[in-house]
Amino acid sequence: MTEKYVYYFSPEGSEGSAKMKEILGGKGANLAEMSKIGLPVPPGFTIATNVCDYYYKHDKKYPDSLWNEIEENLAKLEKEMGKKLGDPENPLLVSVRSGAAVSMPGMMDTVLNLGLNDESICSIISIKGNERFGWDAYRRFINMFGDVVMGVPHEAFEEAMEARKKKAGVKLDMELSAYDLRRLTETYQEIYKEHTGEDFPGDPKVQLRKSIDAVFGSWNTSRAVKYREINDIKGLLGTAVNIQAMVFGNMGENCGTGVAFTRDPATG
């Protein structure tokens, strides 16, 4: 029997549970469990930690069946959301996040708003009725993908942001207009090409493959290795990768994102 590598989670049916942290990572296991008990968790799927283990044992290659499993679970997600990754008229956007069995906050990589390109941005603006939100989401995606996935210096994007604010005569990012953010998005694309030698990828499947590579690659960065050494974290297969339908924290003043604790994280 072929080993299973991808697990779907949704209020309509989850393949994992809170007991599967070793294989789904802490985030993936808890997303599966919350979905099971009916909490309003955006659906998605988890690429298991055994893939990370395989990746490093096989010269950074993946199991032959992995992408087929990803495609099958992506199709389930698209059907449930009523959207399609890469559809120019009704695009699905996803987040790509890490998640080991033991929490390693800030040590591994995340990509948000994956699925945006020069065609889908127009549909996102039309669907949401918010031009500023759309261009803000797109420029954030190019920044994060360029930095996290392709190694474009974050400072290059920050310098462009500061230059645009100065030109617009504002002090805060949130004061930039939709026009400013559109021009900034174009500048970010130029920065990306300057540093990578290629155009920003418009194909969301290419975006997804490269982002998955980046998350697994972040497992063995010097900062992640040092964190595990300092905290005596041993015996893990690696990180999982959680691919989940996007929700947004930048759609207006009545919208936000954050982390909530049920007890003091410092004292327990």
C-alpha positions in Angstrom: 0.0 0.0 0.0 1.3 3.5 -0.9 2.3 5.6 2.1 -0.1 8.5 2.7 1.5 12.0 2.6 -1.4 14.5 2.5 -4.3 14.9 4.9 -7.4 17.0 4.3 -9.1 19.0 7.1 -12.5 20.6 6.9 -15.7 20.9 9.0 -17.2 18.6 6.3 -14.7 15.9 7.2 -11.1 15.7 8.5 -8.6 12.9 8.0 -6.4 13.9 11.0 -6.8 14.6 14.7 -5.1 16.2 17.7 -3.4 12.8 18.4 -1.4 13.0 15.1 1.1 15.7 16.0 4.1 13.6 15.0 2.9 13.2 11.5 0.8 16.4 11.0 2.8 18.7 13.2 1.2 20.7 16.0 -0.6 23.2 13.7 -1.9 20.6 11.3 -3.1 18.3 14.0 -5.0 21.1 15.8 -6.5 22.4 12.6 -7.8 18.9 11.9 -9.2 18.6 15.5 -10.9 22.0 15.5 -12.5 21.2 12.1 -13.7 17.9 13.5 -15.5 19.5 16.4 -17.2 22.0 14.2 -15.2 25.2 14.7 -15.3 27.6 11.7 -11.8 26.8 10.5 -11.0 27.6 6.8 -10.5 24.2 5.0 -7.2 23.0 3.7 -4.7 20.1 3.8 -1.5 19.2 5.4 1.6 17.7 3.8 2.9 15.4 6.5 6.2 15.5 8.3 7.3 12.2 6.7 7.6 14.1 3.4 10.2 16.4 5.1 12.0 13.3 6.4 12.0 11.8 2.8 13.1 15.2 1.3 16.3 15.3 3.3 17.0 11.6 3.0 16.7 11.7 -0.8 18.8 14.7 -1.9 15.8 17.2 -1.6 13.5 15.2 -3.8 9.9 14.2 -3.1 8.0 10.9 -3.1 6.7 10.1 -6.6 3.1 10.1 -5.5 3.2 13.4 -3.6 2.1 15.9 -6.3 -0.8 13.6 -7.3 -2.0 13.7 -3.6 -1.6 17.5 -3.5 -3.6 17.8 -6.7 -6.4 15.6 -5.4 -6.6 17.5 -2.1 -6.4 20.9 -3.9 -9.4 19.8 -6.0 -11.3 19.0 -2.9 -10.5 22.4 -1.4 -11.5 24.2 -4.7 -14.8 22.3 -4.7 -15.6 23.2 -1.1 -14.6 26.8 -1.5 -16.3 27.2 -4.9 -13.2 28.8 -6.2 -10.2 27.6 -8.2 -6.5 28.3 -7.8 -5.5 30.3 -10.8 -9.0 31.0 -12.1 -8.9 34.6 -13.5 -12.6 35.2 -12.6 -13.0 33.5 -9.2 -9.6 32.8 -7.8 -8.8 30.7 -4.7 -6.0 32.2 -2.6 -4.2 30.1 0.0 -1.6 30.4 2.8 1.4 28.0 3.0 2.7 27.5 6.5 5.1 25.3 8.4 4.2 23.3 11.5 6.4 20.9 13.4 5.3 18.6 16.2 7.0 20.9 18.7 6.3 24.6 18.3 9.2 26.6 16.8 7.7 30.2 16.6 9.2 32.4 13.9 11.8 29.8 12.9 10.3 28.5 9.7 8.7 30.1 6.6 5.2 31.2 5.7 3.7 32.5 2.4 0.4 34.3 2.3 -2.0 35.3 -0.5 -0.6 32.6 -2.9 -2.6 32.5 -6.1 -2.5 36.2 -7.0 -1.2 37.3 -10.4 -1.8 40.1 -12.9 -5.1 38.5 -14.0 -6.6 37.4 -10.7 -5.9 40.7 -8.9 -8.6 42.3 -11.1 -11.2 39.7 -10.0 -10.2 40.0 -6.3 -10.7 43.7 -6.5 -14.1 43.3 -8.2 -15.3 40.5 -5.8 -14.2 42.3 -2.7 -15.2 45.7 -3.9 -12.0 47.2 -2.5 -9.3 48.3 -4.8 -6.9 49.3 -2.0 -7.2 45.9 -0.3 -6.4 44.1 -3.6 -3.2 45.9 -4.4 -2.1 45.8 -0.8 -2.6 42.0 -0.8 -0.7 41.6 -4.1 2.3 43.7 -3.1 2.5 41.8 0.2 2.5 38.5 -1.7 5.3 39.6 -4.0 7.3 40.9 -1.0 6.8 37.7 1.0 7.3 35.3 -1.9 10.4 37.2 -3.1 11.9 37.3 0.4 11.0 33.9 1.8 11.0 31.7 -1.3 13.5 33.4 -3.6 15.9 35.1 -1.3 15.3 38.6 -2.5 16.5 41.0 0.3 13.6 42.2 2.3 15.4 45.6 2.6 14.9 46.1 -1.1 11.1 46.0 -0.8 11.3 48.2 2.4 13.3 50.9 0.6 10.7 50.9 -2.2 7.9 51.3 0.3 9.7 54.2 2.0 10.3 55.9 -1.3 6.6 55.5 -2.3 5.4 57.0 1.1 7.8 59.9 0.7 6.5 60.6 -2.8 2.9 60.4 -1.6 3.6 62.6 1.3 2.5 60.2 4.0 4.1 58.5 7.0 2.2 55.3 7.5 1.7 52.3 5.1 -2.0 52.4 5.7 -2.1 56.0 4.3 -1.1 54.9 0.9 -3.9 55.0 -1.7 -4.9 52.3 -4.1 -3.0 54.1 -6.8 0.2 54.2 -4.7 -0.1 50.5 -3.9 -0.6 49.6 -7.5 2.5 51.5 -8.5 4.3 49.9 -5.5 3.3 46.5 -6.8 4.8 47.2 -10.1 8.0 48.4 -8.4 8.1 45.1 -6.4 7.8 43.1 -9.6 10.8 45.0 -11.0 12.8 44.4 -7.8 11.9 40.7 -8.0 13.2 40.4 -11.6 16.3 42.4 -10.8 17.3 40.0 -8.0 16.2 36.7 -9.5 16.7 37.3 -13.2 13.2 36.2 -14.0 9.6 37.5 -14.0 7.4 37.0 -11.0 5.7 33.7 -11.6 2.1 34.1 -12.7 1.3 30.4 -12.6 -0.1 29.6 -9.1 0.9 26.0 -9.4 4.5 27.2 -9.8 4.0 29.6 -6.8 2.8 26.6 -4.8 5.6 24.2 -5.7 8.2 26.8 -4.9 6.5 27.8 -1.6 6.4 24.1 -0.5 10.1 23.8 -1.3 10.8 26.9 0.8 8.9 25.6 3.9 10.7 22.3 3.8 14.0 24.1 3.1 13.4 26.3 6.2 13.6 23.2 8.5 17.3 23.1 8.2 18.2 26.8 8.1 20.9 27.8 10.7 18.3 29.6 12.9 16.0 26.6 13.0 18.8 24.2 13.7 20.1 26.5 16.5 16.6 26.9 18.0 16.3 23.1 18.2 19.7 22.8 19.8 19.0 25.5 22.4 15.6 24.1 23.3 16.8 20.4 23.2 14.3 19.5 20.5 15.2 16.1 19.1 13.7 13.1 17.3 11.3 15.0 15.0 10.7 13.9 11.4 10.7 17.5 10.3 8.0 20.1 9.5 4.6 19.6 8.0 3.3 22.1 5.4 -0.3 23.4 5.9 -2.1 24.8 2.8 -5.3 26.6 3.8 -7.9 28.8 2.2 -6.9 32.5 2.9 -8.7 34.8 5.3 -7.7 38.4 5.4 -6.7 40.9 8.1 -6.3 44.0 5.9 -9.7 44.6 4.4 -10.6 47.6 6.5 -10.9 49.0 10.0 -13.3 46.3 11.1 -11.0 43.5 10.0 -7.9 42.1 11.8 -5.8 39.1 12.6 -3.8 38.0 15.6 -3.0 35.3 18.1 -5.2 34.7 21.2 -4.0 32.8 24.3 -6.2 31.1 26.9 -3.5 31.4 29.5 -0.3 33.4 29.9 2.2 31.9 27.4 5.2 32.9 29.6 4.0 31.4 32.9 1.4 28.8 31.8 
